[in-house]
Amino acid sequence: MSDDKTSRGYPLPHPENIAVEDVVRIRKAIEKIDEDMSERENQLKSNFERFNFETFLNFWE
């Protein structure tokens, strides 16, 4: 089984792998991508809320 990964560490399918191995690798990659995207989304929401609050404070000065 080939052990190829992306630069972010997501497992990649490979033509030399049997389908069963690649299904597991693709599932792990999707789970990791989902986890990373959720983390980014939470960071963006937090930054946006902080920005709005700081903008609100400056508005009243």
Secondary structure, DSSP 4 states (H G I P E B T S, - for coil): ----B-TT--B---TTS-HHHHHHHHHHHHHHHHHHHHHHHHHHHHHHHHHHHHHHHHHT-
